[in-house]
Amino acid sequence: MTAKNITDLSLSRRQLLKGGAALGLGAATLRLAPAWADPWGQSNAYPQGMVEGNDIALAIRRETLAINGRNTRPITINGTSPGPLIRMREGQNATLRITNLLDEPTSIHWHGLILPPQVDGAPGISFAGIAPGETFTYRFPVVQNGTYWYHSHSGLQEQLGHAGPIVIDAAEREPFRYDREHVVMLTDWTYEEPAAIFRNLKTAEGYYNFQERTVTDFLADMRENGFRETARSRAMWAQMRMSSRDIADVTGSTYTYLVNGQAPEQNWTALFKPGERLRLRFINGSAMTYFDVRIPGLRMTVVAADGQPVQPVPVDEFRIAIAETYDVIVTPEADMAYTVFAESMDRSGFARATLAPRLGMEAGVPERRRIADRGMEAMGAHGGMDHSDMAGMDPSSLAGMDHSSMAGMDHSSMTGMDHSSMAGMDHSSMAGMDHSSMAGMDHTNMAGMDHSDMQDDTSPGASEGDLLPAGDAQPGSQYDQAGIGIDPDERRILVYRDLKAFRPWPDRREPEREMEIHLTGNMERYMWSFDGKKFSEVNGPIHFRKDERLRLILVNDTMMEHPIHLHGMWMELENGAGELIPRKHTINVKPGERVSALITADAEGSWAFHCHLLYHMDAGMFRVVKVS
Amino acid sequence: MKTRIVPMASCAAFTLLAITVAHAEDGYDAQGDWPSPMAEHYAWAAGFDRLEYLFPGKGVEEALLWDFEAWYGGDHNRVYLKSEGENVQGDGAGAEFEALDLRYSRLISDFWELQGGVGYQGNVGSNDHPERFYGVIGLQGTAPYLIETSLDLKVSEDGDAWVQLEAEHDVRLTQHLYLQPRAELVASGSDVEEFHLGSGLNSLNGGLRLRYEITRKIAPYVGAYWEKSYGDTADMARTHGEPTENTGLVAGIRILF
């Protein structure tokens, strides 16, 4: 680290100290009462600054700034990247004036906020965008509370650090209590230009993956599983022309993972007093990175997801998809430091912060886990039925079989199975099943994952008739699985099944109709789309009828996770929690998974609907939803 | 003359296909002067898959060999410039283009693109080499088991037809070190005296290269190759006092721009 960086660091530490000293005072000015007298005891040490009130002004520019001690050119908001914390209060009327000092158009989208379409901030859909030199004023009533974030919706600007956190204080008492709070915003920074990254992905898929399987891995697997099994598994992937190590498109080979703008070495520190209940507002504001977050030595209690209160879930670790937010409560009792460890899903890097009673304290940083192979994520994790003798079985005559009570089945060693003629099977309640490691399965028609012929109609398939009851999980959902690279036996992991709304949402109607949308792609050419068509290939928007109650089914035909985001309306994730299904603005869909959400289409206008992996969106995994 | 029409016509058809790419209409509430929410992206790539110096066995001169490819386009339609050739050292002649192709390419399935275009074989700089123009139809892509494949059918202006098949596969030894076996086959439909080619299987070429990726874009390599000519082609080689089989070493670099 250069001398300059140390100055920077000490400066930010001084600010932190100031923040620390004012931990009471800051809250006092916010509430006009001393912190100790405020049962909510709120304070915030977001190091990038905070803006609040009824009239907020933000200036967007591209300027030289040090990130992790190296001068680079992010897009800044009021001089910082990520931008300042916007703090608002439920019930207020927000006025946000955004001045574009870039030499290209920009925008800010208020991610997760329910607001009129013309202030949603998606250029080309709900407004023209903000031209260079122009000031655009967003005015809207703040009708919700919780943890959200904002980011550019123009081109690839989000990758340049054009993002920041939003905290909306509740008008009424929240269903949980805490003494102190901190925002933990995770981002992925690269010193490369985003356009160069996109081109690299387009011209050489796998460009950033330096964790591919090698001959050494093959030999190691052979020692463990024998030659036949290893060769069969490898041959399956090679035959499909895919990589089982394709976990993340853009990796730690170019990314520096940041907490509140600070690299792991800079170790952003949040203060607490032992015994206090801390609310940590986690926001995944990254462009392309799923994080697995844990605080060794502390159990976290998840109390809100995507800004909405959920029934408390104690966990040791949670996976946060791009654009999701989770609020957790921790209670560090000891006078010691704790590491907040946020590993990227592909294990190519990590973001790190410290919770400590005093500045300068540090705890150990855990070892990163090794990259997992696709198809191996839950091998052996499921007990119950053992089908290990089923090798060579031909289930082609199993049509019509009802597997409804086969929960917890282990298919991990069903080698040589051919499922090609299993039409008509009912898998509706096969929760917990893991087909991921069925070596030798015949997936020949899955190669390349381009399902463009599956739907010639430009509008997604919609059906009206016999529908599942509201809140039921779809066949093919994996809500109780943690996902790739996580061993649920190791620690308690948050899964979607755990999320239960604190109380039922207002609209209790059953869905009137269903709409099924497939998430599609072609890895080889880095093409991403819905229903096999990228945005430029579809005619017209997806139609929601005004005020209808709709079930949106998302089917992931690809081998990558996709965080799917709908603007303007909530998606009530049908995770099997009945009337307590959680509502979300971003739903992660695992490879091969089929999920559904209920939507109350009460927001008239046009809205963006897209994958929140920035380069997937830009490649065409994007649609417009029109409510009319 | 008639023979020239076939390849030209097929090229024209491909070009038409390239032009008639439909553009979607918006169909939502956006005002006319608003930008599209998502821009369509076009990309390009260019590079030398092989740029190598050949140290051949007895009876063959050292040579500098290149295998260049560049493309520009979208997801489905692309334009390719391809060139392969060598400059034999010490023969006083210029570089010989085995191929200099301009092709239109269309993605026809997840892993395969169909290409069509025109090409030139000969020497751009001098007139003392035989030369010919041809039309080409090619299939390029990734075969199962991750084998990079290209299959070209070429028909010359004189009506001579021949096929070229290339296949290569990367074996990853470490994250930066690759072992690449590759094979090349040429077969001809007729005798082409001036290029010393006979009908039937002309030649087989097998190679093994060990490549180190300093970055994804710069990768030096060393390797060895073996080649052999067959049938009438071998006879013609013997007539001209050239060896019909040869083994050599290569040192080169792969560069992507």
Contacts between the chains, C-beta under 8 A, distances in Angstrom:
chain1	res1	chain2	res2	distance
A	105	B	35	7.1
A	122	B	37	6.3
A	123	B	34	7.1
A	123	B	35	6.0
A	123	B	37	6.4
A	124	B	30	5.7
A	124	B	34	4.9
A	124	B	35	4.9
A	124	B	36	5.4
A	124	B	37	3.6
A	124	B	38	7.8
A	125	B	28	7.0
A	125	B	29	7.8
A	125	B	30	6.1
A	125	B	37	5.1
A	127	B	34	7.6
A	128	B	31	7.0
A	128	B	33	6.8
A	128	B	34	4.8
A	128	B	35	7.5
A	129	B	34	7.4
A	129	B	35	6.2
A	155	B	39	7.3
A	198	B	41	7.0
A	199	B	43	5.5
A	200	B	216	7.4
A	202	B	41	7.2
A	202	B	43	4.4
A	203	B	43	6.0
A	203	B	44	7.9
A	203	B	45	4.1
A	203	B	256	7.7
A	204	B	45	7.8
A	204	B	216	6.3
A	204	B	256	7.3
A	207	B	216	5.4
A	210	B	175	4.5
A	210	B	176	7.8
A	211	B	175	7.1
A	212	B	172	5.7
A	212	B	175	6.6
A	213	B	172	7.0
A	214	B	172	4.8
A	214	B	173	6.2
A	214	B	174	5.7
A	214	B	175	6.9
A	215	B	171	6.8
A	215	B	172	6.9
A	215	B	173	5.4
A	216	B	173	7.9
A	216	B	174	7.4
A	235	B	145	7.4
A	238	B	144	7.2
A	238	B	145	4.5
A	238	B	146	5.3
A	239	B	144	4.8
A	239	B	145	6.0
A	240	B	144	7.7
A	241	B	111	6.0
A	241	B	142	5.2
A	241	B	143	8.0
A	241	B	144	6.3
A	241	B	145	7.8
A	241	B	146	5.6
A	447	B	110	6.5
A	447	B	111	7.4
A	447	B	144	7.6
A	448	B	109	7.1
A	448	B	110	2.6
A	448	B	111	5.8
A	449	B	110	7.2
A	450	B	109	7.6
A	450	B	110	4.6
A	522	B	75	7.9
A	522	B	110	5.2
A	524	B	110	6.1
A	524	B	111	5.7
A	524	B	142	6.6
A	525	B	75	5.6
A	525	B	107	6.9
A	527	B	75	5.0
A	534	B	75	7.4
A	535	B	24	7.7
A	535	B	37	7.3
A	535	B	38	4.5
A	536	B	23	7.1
A	536	B	24	5.4
A	536	B	36	7.9
A	536	B	38	6.9
A	536	B	40	4.6
A	537	B	22	7.8
A	537	B	24	5.8
A	538	B	24	5.7
A	539	B	24	5.5
A	539	B	25	5.6
A	539	B	27	6.0
A	540	B	25	7.1
A	540	B	26	7.7
A	540	B	27	3.2
A	540	B	28	6.9
A	541	B	27	6.2
A	541	B	28	4.4
A	605	B	29	6.8
A	606	B	28	4.6
A	606	B	29	4.7
A	606	B	30	7.1
A	608	B	37	6.6
A	617	B	38	7.4
A	618	B	38	6.8
A	618	B	39	7.9
A	618	B	41	7.1
A	619	B	41	7.3
A	620	B	38	6.7
A	622	B	37	6.9
A	622	B	38	5.1
A	624	B	28	4.9
A	624	B	37	7.0
A	626	B	28	5.2
A	626	B	29	7.0
